Structure formats: structure tokens, C-alpha cells
Amino acid sequence: MSGFFDGDGCVSPSGDGSGCRLLLAQSSEHGEALLLFYQVFGGSILATTRGIGSQRPAIRWSLCGQAARKAAALLSKASIYVKRAQLQIAAEWPSCKIERNKLAIRMFALKRTSQPLEGTGCSWPYVAGFFDADGHMCISADGTGVTLAFTQKYASILETIREFLGQQGYFDGIGMEHKSTMSRLAVYRSKLSHDILEHMIAAGMIVKMSAAKVVLKTNN
């Protein structure tokens, strides 16, 4: 869950400054992760935009108050990305108005800059959650090749995932690309893509699990 929140989650002060809100948004077609967060932490799931043409409606999970404080404390322990600092702020939100204003400014700054990675380290469940949020799969036109890609605006988390994959024995066929606003970690070799998909499914992939199983069957 921490990997998914690191990829797609949002932490922000509430409107009255009394605490922080945790938010996750997804297409209505892929609400599995939001339902899991709702089941574990509570909160609410609401529609935020209507579907227009091929665009699906969007839904959002939100959590506030004391429940958000507790959830932030739990998620921060497993997070290794920039949102760890934001989650820690949410978990320890002060009662002093002056301190709240200072932390609101700091949280805004954290959203705009890459932070040093820290925490418990990477794992297959973390990678699976992150891929659910910010990953995609591609089958070649002739059906013989499978490519996986993780995308994020901060390259540091992708480098951490790449290092973790190397620790698992996966070195060749993995590359990084950097653009002005986005970085991309890609797995180019089909056998390697298969192995990583199988690991992520076993580790609890949710949103993209059905698509991953189709990819594995199609390319066998």
C-alpha cells in the first residue's frame, strides 16, 4: 500500500488547518486500490468528475481527522519516497497555529522538490504497489515482446527500484530515461518482464493484476 501511495497519493493540510487529508484518485474502472485503502483506513470514496466520451469518470478516496493521522503514521513507516516526510508531518500535526502554518509551507515545498530517500527499504510489495500506481505494460505489435515501464517526476525512487531489481539478480535489459518533467525506468527484455510481473503479482499487485495475467498468457 505504501508503494501505491508513494506513486499516486497526496497529503495536504485541511481547509481549516486543524489536520491533514490523505487523498488518492483513480479512474472508476480501476478503483480496486481505493477500495483497499477504504477497507483498511476508512474515509470516503466519491466521484469527482463525470465521464465524457472515452474518458471514464474519476473517483477519489479521502481521509481526514484523527483517522488520517493514524493512517499517515502507518504509511510513513513503510514509505521510502518523498511522501514519507509529508506523511510524518501529517502524523505529527501540531495544535499550535503558528507551527501549523510553518509545516503547511514545508509540506508545499516538499511537493516541489526531490527529497533524500529513507525508510525501511525497497521490497516486492512496494514495487508492486508503485507499479500499480505509476507503471504500464506494452506488448509488441507481433506479440513476441513485453516491455514494462515505471514513470515518475523524481528519478531517485526509480533508481532505488532499479537497485532493488539488481539485488534480485536482474541487471541487463533495464534502462533509465530522463526528460524535463518525467523520468522512466524501463524493462526491455521479455523474459525479465515476465519474471518481474510474476513477482509483483505474488507480492499483491491489485490494479493491474488482470492485465498482467493477460500479458503473461499472451506472450507464453
C-alpha positions in Angstrom: 0.0 0.0 0.0 2.9 2.4 0.7 4.2 1.9 -2.8 0.9 2.8 -4.3 0.5 5.9 -2.1 4.1 7.0 -2.9 3.2 6.8 -6.5 -0.3 8.3 -6.6 -1.1 9.6 -3.1 -1.5 13.2 -1.9 -1.1 14.7 1.5 -2.3 18.2 2.2 -3.4 20.4 5.1 -7.2 20.6 5.6 -9.0 23.8 4.8 -9.3 24.9 8.4 -5.7 23.8 9.2 -6.9 21.5 12.0 -5.2 18.5 10.4 -4.2 16.9 7.1 -6.0 15.0 4.5 -4.9 11.9 2.6 -6.1 11.6 -1.0 -6.0 9.1 -3.8 -7.6 9.5 -7.2 -8.2 6.9 -9.9 -10.4 6.1 -12.9 -13.7 4.5 -11.9 -12.5 1.5 -14.0 -9.6 0.9 -11.6 -10.9 1.6 -8.1 -9.5 -1.6 -6.5 -6.7 0.2 -4.7 -9.1 2.9 -3.4 -11.4 0.2 -2.1 -8.5 -1.4 -0.3 -7.5 1.9 1.4 -11.1 2.4 2.4 -11.3 -1.0 3.9 -8.1 -0.6 5.9 -8.3 3.0 6.9 -11.9 4.1 6.5 -12.7 7.5 5.0 -14.8 8.0 1.9 -14.8 7.3 -1.8 -16.6 9.8 -4.0 -17.0 10.6 -7.7 -15.0 13.7 -8.7 -15.6 14.0 -12.5 -18.1 12.6 -14.9 -17.0 10.6 -17.9 -17.0 12.3 -21.3 -16.8 10.2 -24.4 -14.0 7.7 -24.0 -12.9 9.4 -20.7 -14.0 7.4 -17.7 -15.4 9.0 -14.5 -12.8 9.7 -11.8 -13.2 8.7 -8.2 -11.3 9.8 -5.1 -10.6 8.3 -1.7 -10.1 10.8 1.1 -9.4 10.5 4.8 -9.1 13.3 7.4 -9.1 13.9 11.1 -7.6 11.5 13.6 -8.0 8.6 11.2 -5.8 10.4 8.7 -3.2 11.0 11.4 -3.1 7.3 12.3 -3.0 6.2 8.6 -0.2 8.7 7.9 1.8 7.2 10.8 1.4 3.7 9.4 2.1 4.6 5.8 5.2 6.7 6.7 6.9 3.7 8.3 6.9 1.8 5.0 7.4 4.7 2.6 10.9 5.3 1.1 10.0 8.2 -1.1 9.4 11.9 -0.7 5.9 11.4 0.7 7.5 9.8 3.8 8.3 13.3 5.1 4.8 14.6 4.2 3.2 11.6 5.9 5.3 12.2 9.0 4.1 15.8 9.1 0.5 14.7 8.8 1.0 12.1 11.6 2.5 14.7 14.0 0.4 17.7 13.1 0.7 20.2 15.9 -2.1 22.1 17.8 -0.2 25.4 17.7 -1.5 27.6 14.8 1.9 29.1 14.2 3.6 25.7 13.9 0.8 24.5 11.6 1.4 27.4 9.2 5.2 26.6 9.2 4.5 22.9 8.4 2.0 23.8 5.7 4.7 25.8 4.0 7.2 23.0 4.4 4.7 20.5 3.0 4.2 22.6 -0.1 8.0 22.8 -0.5 8.3 19.0 -0.2 5.9 18.6 -3.1 8.0 20.6 -5.4 11.5 19.2 -4.8 13.0 15.7 -4.6 14.0 14.6 -1.1 16.6 12.1 0.1 15.2 8.6 0.2 14.9 7.0 3.6 12.9 4.4 5.4 12.7 0.6 5.5 14.0 0.0 2.0 12.5 -1.4 -1.2 10.6 -4.8 -1.5 8.5 -6.7 -3.9 5.2 -5.5 -2.3 6.5 -1.9 -2.5 7.4 -2.3 -6.2 4.1 -3.9 -7.0 2.2 -1.0 -5.4 4.3 1.5 -7.1 3.8 -0.2 -10.5 0.0 -0.3 -9.8 0.1 3.5 -9.5 2.8 4.6 -12.0 3.6 1.6 -14.2 2.4 0.2 -17.5 2.9 -2.8 -19.8 3.3 -2.9 -23.5 3.2 -5.9 -25.9 5.0 -5.6 -29.2 3.0 -5.5 -32.4 4.0 -9.0 -33.3 3.1 -10.3 -29.8 6.6 -11.6 -29.1 7.9 -8.9 -26.8 6.8 -7.4 -23.5 8.1 -4.1 -22.0 7.4 -2.8 -18.5 7.9 0.9 -17.5 7.7 2.9 -14.3 7.3 6.6 -14.6 7.8 9.4 -12.1 8.8 13.0 -12.0 11.6 12.3 -9.5 14.3 9.9 -10.7 15.5 9.0 -7.2 12.7 6.5 -6.5 13.2 4.9 -9.9 16.9 4.5 -9.2 16.0 2.8 -5.9 13.7 0.4 -7.7 16.4 -0.3 -10.3 18.9 -1.0 -7.5 16.4 -3.4 -5.8 15.9 -5.3 -9.1 19.7 -5.6 -9.4 19.8 -7.0 -5.9 17.3 -9.7 -7.1 19.7 -10.6 -9.9 18.0 -8.5 -12.7 20.7 -6.3 -14.3 20.6 -6.5 -18.1 17.7 -5.2 -20.1 16.8 -2.4 -17.7 17.3 1.3 -18.6 16.6 4.8 -17.4 15.4 7.7 -19.4 15.2 11.3 -18.2 13.1 14.1 -19.7 12.5 17.6 -18.5 9.5 16.8 -16.3 9.5 13.0 -16.1 11.8 10.0 -15.6 11.2 6.5 -16.9 12.6 3.1 -15.8 12.0 0.5 -18.5 12.4 -3.2 -18.6 13.1 -4.2 -22.2 13.7 -8.0 -22.2 10.5 -10.1 -22.3 11.8 -12.9 -20.1 12.8 -10.3 -17.5 9.5 -8.6 -17.8 7.7 -11.9 -17.2 9.7 -12.6 -14.1 9.1 -9.2 -12.6 5.4 -9.4 -13.4 5.1 -12.8 -11.7 7.0 -11.4 -8.6 4.6 -8.4 -8.5 1.5 -10.5 -8.8 2.7 -12.7 -6.0 3.5 -9.6 -3.9 0.0 -8.3 -4.1 -0.5 -6.3 -7.3 -4.1 -5.2 -7.4 -5.0 -2.6 -10.0 -3.0 -4.1 -12.9 -3.2 -7.7 -11.9 -5.8 -8.8 -14.5 -3.9 -7.0 -17.3 -0.6 -8.6 -16.1 -2.1 -12.1 -16.2 -3.3 -11.4 -19.8 0.2 -10.2 -20.8 1.8 -13.4 -19.3 -0.7 -15.7 -21.1 -0.5 -13.8 -24.4 3.3 -13.9 -24.5 3.8 -17.5 -23.5 
